[in-house]
């Protein structure tokens, strides 16, 4: 990445963080877009700004490159949504290649596996910011895990702005920016099967509840 591109990215971070101020924490997702050296330079350039974390600066396959980026900058680096199960996340944590671990609960192996990852991260004093681009069911599941671990930092949420996202379940999952985790057994959400059927991919069939 050329220097003008680095400065362009920095100008965006500066504008956003200044506009938001102290009203919220701001993180930036790189979507695995950079080569190792470019990622290092970008992360170092952003050190002067109040960045909650810089997410996925390089593709997830090469842990050695990820480790070097994290160690070369004071900007917090978050990684983990495309690293699978506890065994995949272990090397990131053991080599201190991340500042924040970000497992995606539906992809990483479910609630129990996410809890295992969180417990492993806790051994290295690494907080957990759960990646979450999922249905209301998985969002509630992520919230349950977050409530059960001591090192939770955040549960991310976005759903590609689907108009029918909230209609998939009968309950209101997110109200005024908060998720209330129920104390009763189960996740605490009920699928609206009519809405599920309406949004199914052509050729798929709804399972028989009986």
C-alpha positions as CSV (number, residue, x, y, z in Angstrom):
1,X,0.0,0.0,0.0
2,X,1.4,3.4,-1.0
3,X,1.7,6.2,1.5
4,X,-1.2,8.3,0.1
5,X,-3.5,5.2,0.6
6,X,-2.3,4.9,4.2
7,X,-3.0,8.6,4.8
8,X,-6.5,8.2,3.2
9,X,-7.4,5.4,5.6
10,X,-6.0,7.4,8.5
11,X,-8.1,10.4,7.5
12,X,-11.2,8.3,7.7
13,X,-10.3,7.0,11.1
14,X,-9.6,10.5,12.3
15,X,-12.9,11.9,11.0
16,X,-15.0,9.0,12.5
17,X,-13.3,9.0,15.9
18,X,-13.5,12.8,16.2
19,X,-17.2,12.8,15.2
20,X,-18.1,10.0,17.6
21,X,-16.0,11.4,20.5
22,X,-16.7,9.7,23.8
23,X,-20.2,8.6,22.9
24,X,-19.1,5.2,21.7
25,X,-16.1,3.0,21.1
26,X,-15.2,2.7,17.4
27,X,-13.6,-0.3,15.8
28,X,-12.5,-0.6,12.2
29,X,-12.7,-3.8,10.1
30,X,-10.0,-4.4,7.4
31,X,-11.7,-7.5,5.9
32,X,-8.3,-9.2,5.3
33,X,-7.4,-6.6,2.7
34,X,-3.7,-5.9,3.3
35,X,-0.4,-7.5,2.9
36,X,1.7,-7.9,6.0
37,X,3.9,-4.8,5.6
38,X,1.0,-2.6,4.6
39,X,-1.0,-3.8,7.6
40,X,2.0,-3.0,10.0
41,X,2.3,0.5,8.6
42,X,-1.4,1.2,8.7
43,X,-1.7,-0.1,12.3
44,X,1.2,2.0,13.4
45,X,-0.2,5.1,11.6
46,X,-3.5,4.7,13.6
47,X,-1.8,4.6,17.0
48,X,-2.5,8.2,17.7
49,X,-6.3,7.7,17.4
50,X,-8.7,6.3,19.9
51,X,-9.4,3.0,18.0
52,X,-11.2,0.3,20.0
53,X,-9.7,-2.3,17.7
54,X,-8.4,-2.9,14.2
55,X,-10.0,-6.1,12.9
56,X,-8.6,-8.7,10.5
57,X,-5.9,-6.7,8.8
58,X,-4.5,-9.8,6.9
59,X,-6.0,-13.1,5.7
60,X,-6.3,-15.6,8.5
61,X,-4.2,-18.5,7.1
62,X,-0.7,-17.2,8.1
63,X,-0.4,-16.9,11.9
64,X,3.2,-15.8,11.7
65,X,2.3,-12.7,9.8
66,X,-0.6,-11.9,12.1
67,X,1.7,-12.3,15.1
68,X,4.3,-9.8,13.7
69,X,1.6,-7.2,12.9
70,X,0.2,-7.4,16.4
71,X,3.6,-7.2,18.1
72,X,4.7,-4.2,15.9
73,X,1.9,-1.8,16.9
74,X,0.1,-0.4,19.9
75,X,-3.2,-0.3,18.0
76,X,-5.3,-3.2,19.4
77,X,-5.8,-5.9,16.9
78,X,-8.8,-8.3,16.8
79,X,-8.8,-11.6,14.9
80,X,-10.7,-14.9,15.0
81,X,-13.9,-15.0,13.0
82,X,-12.5,-17.2,10.3
83,X,-10.3,-19.3,12.6
84,X,-12.1,-22.5,13.6
85,X,-12.6,-24.3,16.9
86,X,-10.4,-24.1,20.0
87,X,-7.5,-25.7,18.3
88,X,-7.5,-23.1,15.6
89,X,-7.7,-20.2,18.0
90,X,-5.0,-21.7,20.4
91,X,-2.0,-20.7,18.4
92,X,-3.2,-17.0,18.1
93,X,-3.5,-16.9,21.9
94,X,-0.4,-18.9,22.8
95,X,1.8,-16.8,20.6
96,X,0.1,-13.6,21.7
97,X,-0.8,-12.8,18.1
98,X,-4.0,-11.0,19.0
99,X,-5.0,-8.3,21.5
100,X,-8.7,-9.3,21.2
101,X,-10.0,-12.7,20.2
102,X,-13.1,-12.5,18.0
103,X,-14.7,-16.0,17.5
104,X,-17.9,-16.3,15.4
105,X,-20.1,-18.6,17.5
106,X,-22.1,-20.3,14.7
107,X,-18.9,-20.9,12.7
108,X,-16.5,-21.8,15.4
109,X,-18.4,-24.7,16.8
110,X,-21.3,-23.3,18.8
111,X,-21.8,-22.1,22.4
112,X,-19.8,-24.7,24.2
113,X,-16.8,-24.3,21.8
114,X,-17.0,-20.5,22.1
115,X,-16.9,-20.9,25.9
116,X,-13.8,-23.1,25.7
117,X,-12.1,-20.4,23.5
118,X,-13.0,-17.7,26.0
119,X,-11.6,-19.8,28.9
120,X,-8.4,-20.3,26.9
121,X,-8.2,-16.6,26.1
122,X,-8.6,-15.8,29.8
123,X,-5.4,-17.7,30.6
124,X,-3.6,-15.0,28.5
125,X,-5.7,-12.1,29.8
126,X,-7.2,-11.6,26.3
127,X,-10.7,-10.2,26.0
128,X,-13.4,-11.7,23.8
129,X,-15.4,-9.7,21.2
130,X,-17.7,-12.2,19.6
131,X,-18.1,-11.7,15.9
132,X,-21.8,-12.0,15.0
133,X,-23.4,-11.7,11.6
134,X,-26.2,-14.1,12.3
135,X,-29.9,-14.6,12.9
136,X,-31.7,-13.5,16.1
137,X,-31.2,-17.1,17.4
138,X,-27.4,-16.9,17.1
139,X,-27.4,-13.4,18.4
140,X,-29.2,-14.5,21.5
141,X,-26.8,-17.5,21.8
142,X,-23.8,-15.1,21.6
143,X,-25.3,-13.0,24.3
144,X,-25.8,-16.0,26.6
145,X,-22.1,-16.9,26.1
146,X,-21.1,-13.3,26.8
147,X,-23.0,-13.3,30.0
148,X,-21.3,-16.5,31.1
149,X,-17.7,-15.6,30.6
150,X,-15.6,-13.2,32.7
151,X,-13.5,-11.7,29.8
152,X,-16.3,-10.6,27.4
153,X,-15.6,-7.3,25.8
154,X,-18.4,-7.1,23.2
155,X,-21.0,-9.0,21.2
156,X,-20.9,-7.5,17.7
157,X,-24.2,-7.2,15.7
158,X,-25.2,-6.5,12.2
159,X,-27.4,-8.4,9.8
160,X,-26.9,-6.8,6.4
161,X,-29.9,-4.6,7.2
162,X,-32.4,-7.3,6.5
163,X,-35.9,-5.9,6.9
164,X,-37.3,-9.2,8.1
165,X,-34.5,-10.0,10.6
166,X,-36.5,-9.1,13.7
167,X,-39.5,-11.0,12.4
168,X,-37.8,-14.4,12.5
169,X,-38.5,-14.7,16.2
170,X,-41.5,-13.8,18.3
171,X,-39.6,-11.9,20.9
172,X,-37.7,-8.6,20.7
173,X,-34.1,-9.6,20.9
174,X,-32.5,-6.1,20.9
175,X,-34.3,-3.2,22.7
176,X,-32.7,0.2,22.9
177,X,-29.3,-1.3,22.1
178,X,-29.5,-3.9,24.9
179,X,-30.1,-7.7,24.9
180,X,-31.8,-9.0,28.0
181,X,-30.5,-12.6,28.7
182,X,-33.4,-14.6,30.2
183,X,-32.8,-16.8,33.2
184,X,-35.2,-19.6,32.2
185,X,-33.9,-22.7,30.4
186,X,-33.3,-22.3,26.6
187,X,-32.1,-19.4,24.5
188,X,-35.3,-17.4,25.2
189,X,-36.4,-16.9,21.6
190,X,-39.2,-18.7,19.6
191,X,-38.9,-19.0,15.8
192,X,-41.8,-17.7,13.8
193,X,-42.0,-20.6,11.4
194,X,-44.2,-18.8,8.9
195,X,-41.5,-16.1,8.4
196,X,-38.8,-18.7,8.2
197,X,-40.8,-20.5,5.4
198,X,-41.3,-17.2,3.6
199,X,-37.6,-16.4,3.6
200,X,-36.3,-19.9,2.6
201,X,-34.1,-20.3,-0.4
202,X,-35.9,-21.7,-3.5
203,X,-35.9,-25.4,-3.5
204,X,-35.5,-25.8,0.3
205,X,-38.2,-27.4,2.4
206,X,-39.3,-26.6,5.9
207,X,-38.7,-29.6,8.3
208,X,-41.7,-31.3,9.7
209,X,-42.2,-30.2,13.3
210,X,-44.2,-33.4,14.1
